[in-house]
């Protein structure tokens, strides 16, 4: 018997990578995001004799986190996502006698969309348990209720790519699925530093307020790189795509969101044969993503580990 057989409903949601455009996307520029299927959130819904609860396994010997939806505060992002999904199906916590078991392999605080994946997986599971699956756009919209609490002024790109589970261009809330002509391989390196998206966004905002012309110019430059990258993905020009990633990282350094450790990992990936590498996500820590040909995957992975990465993940994006 499969371990999930007893579930009334279940769902999964992948992690995410920002290929190009982080931070600039908050200021009206486009960005490209990719699903990271190598890590994911799973939610299973079971019948319960008690109130509606979500139990989240935390690992590392820590006790599971238990959220009682009816009693949770308004600023609890897990409860917010669940309540939004229930309301969309004409229910509330009192009319949902369920227990939701949540587990995740997405590292927290690393810019890989952990909170967005949790929100999307919860929304999808609740909607399915109510008898009507959520389409990607609805799942994205409902998950934003939780994402706003997690990240404050969030662009919405994380729940969008997680809900659609395919490469997207995101611009001012509009999602455009992207054509990817050739399959792509990426090596993701965890710096071991926690990067808080909320804090990173606030820091960039404060610096932009002091130098609006300079920062808006950098944001516009990133938007141009995104346009070129959309074309490179469609044509299969991986060399061009790698160079665009390198340039984006230089601008992120100028924005003040990189760190010496992230820069060291980026350099190590490039020296070992990556076509391009950059920080991905809010910065201040988190991850580096490197575009790599198959014959260089092992060399790049080893170089990143030797440069101090605490974890290395290989993930692929299929042609679309």
Secondary structure in CASP SS format (residue, H / E / C, confidence):
PFRMAT SS
TARGET T0000
AUTHOR 0000-0000-0000
METHOD secondary structure of the structure
MODEL  1
X C 1.00
X C 1.00
X C 1.00
X C 1.00
X C 1.00
X C 1.00
X C 1.00
X C 1.00
X E 1.00
X E 1.00
X E 1.00
X E 1.00
X E 1.00
X E 1.00
X E 1.00
X E 1.00
X E 1.00
X E 1.00
X E 1.00
X E 1.00
X C 1.00
X C 1.00
X C 1.00
X H 1.00
X H 1.00
X H 1.00
X H 1.00
X C 1.00
X C 1.00
X C 1.00
X E 1.00
X E 1.00
X E 1.00
X E 1.00
X E 1.00
X E 1.00
X E 1.00
X E 1.00
X E 1.00
X E 1.00
X E 1.00
X E 1.00
X E 1.00
X E 1.00
X E 1.00
X E 1.00
X E 1.00
X C 1.00
X C 1.00
X C 1.00
X C 1.00
X C 1.00
X E 1.00
X E 1.00
X E 1.00
X E 1.00
X C 1.00
X C 1.00
X C 1.00
X C 1.00
X C 1.00
X C 1.00
X C 1.00
X C 1.00
X E 1.00
X E 1.00
X E 1.00
X E 1.00
X C 1.00
X C 1.00
X C 1.00
X C 1.00
X C 1.00
X C 1.00
X C 1.00
X C 1.00
X H 1.00
X H 1.00
X H 1.00
X H 1.00
X H 1.00
X H 1.00
X H 1.00
X H 1.00
X H 1.00
X H 1.00
X H 1.00
X H 1.00
X C 1.00
X C 1.00
X C 1.00
X C 1.00
X H 1.00
X H 1.00
X H 1.00
X C 1.00
X C 1.00
X E 1.00
X E 1.00
X E 1.00
X E 1.00
X E 1.00
X E 1.00
X E 1.00
X C 1.00
X C 1.00
X C 1.00
X C 1.00
X C 1.00
X C 1.00
X C 1.00
X C 1.00
X C 1.00
X H 1.00
X H 1.00
X H 1.00
X H 1.00
X H 1.00
X H 1.00
X H 1.00
X H 1.00
X H 1.00
X H 1.00
X H 1.00
X H 1.00
X H 1.00
X H 1.00
X H 1.00
X H 1.00
X C 1.00
X C 1.00
X C 1.00
X C 1.00
X C 1.00
X C 1.00
X H 1.00
X H 1.00
X H 1.00
X H 1.00
X H 1.00
X H 1.00
X H 1.00
X H 1.00
X H 1.00
X H 1.00
X H 1.00
X H 1.00
X H 1.00
X H 1.00
X H 1.00
X H 1.00
X C 1.00
X C 1.00
X C 1.00
X C 1.00
X C 1.00
X H 1.00
X H 1.00
X H 1.00
X H 1.00
X H 1.00
X H 1.00
X H 1.00
X H 1.00
X C 1.00
X C 1.00
X C 1.00
X E 1.00
X E 1.00
X E 1.00
X E 1.00
X C 1.00
X C 1.00
X E 1.00
X E 1.00
X E 1.00
X E 1.00
X C 1.00
X C 1.00
X C 1.00
X C 1.00
X C 1.00
X C 1.00
X E 1.00
X E 1.00
X E 1.00
X E 1.00
X E 1.00
X E 1.00
X E 1.00
X C 1.00
X C 1.00
X C 1.00
X C 1.00
X C 1.00
X C 1.00
X H 1.00
X H 1.00
X H 1.00
X H 1.00
X H 1.00
X H 1.00
X H 1.00
X H 1.00
X H 1.00
X H 1.00
X H 1.00
X H 1.00
X H 1.00
X H 1.00
X C 1.00
X H 1.00
X H 1.00
X H 1.00
X H 1.00
X H 1.00
X H 1.00
X H 1.00
X H 1.00
X H 1.00
X H 1.00
X H 1.00
X H 1.00
X H 1.00
X H 1.00
X H 1.00
X H 1.00
X H 1.00
X H 1.00
X H 1.00
X H 1.00
X H 1.00
X H 1.00
X H 1.00
X H 1.00
X C 1.00
X C 1.00
X H 1.00
X H 1.00
X H 1.00
X H 1.00
X H 1.00
X H 1.00
X H 1.00
X H 1.00
X H 1.00
X H 1.00
X H 1.00
X H 1.00
X H 1.00
X H 1.00
X H 1.00
X H 1.00
X H 1.00
X H 1.00
X C 1.00
X C 1.00
X C 1.00
X C 1.00
X H 1.00
X H 1.00
X H 1.00
X H 1.00
X H 1.00
X H 1.00
X H 1.00
X H 1.00
X H 1.00
X H 1.00
X H 1.00
X H 1.00
X C 1.00
X C 1.00
X C 1.00
X C 1.00
X E 1.00
X E 1.00
X E 1.00
X E 1.00
X E 1.00
X C 1.00
X C 1.00
X C 1.00
X C 1.00
X C 1.00
X C 1.00
X E 1.00
X E 1.00
X E 1.00
X E 1.00
X E 1.00
X C 1.00
X C 1.00
X H 1.00
X H 1.00
X H 1.00
X H 1.00
X H 1.00
X H 1.00
X H 1.00
X H 1.00
X H 1.00
X H 1.00
X H 1.00
X H 1.00
X H 1.00
X C 1.00
X C 1.00
X C 1.00
X C 1.00
X E 1.00
X E 1.00
X E 1.00
X E 1.00
X E 1.00
X E 1.00
X E 1.00
X C 1.00
X C 1.00
X C 1.00
END
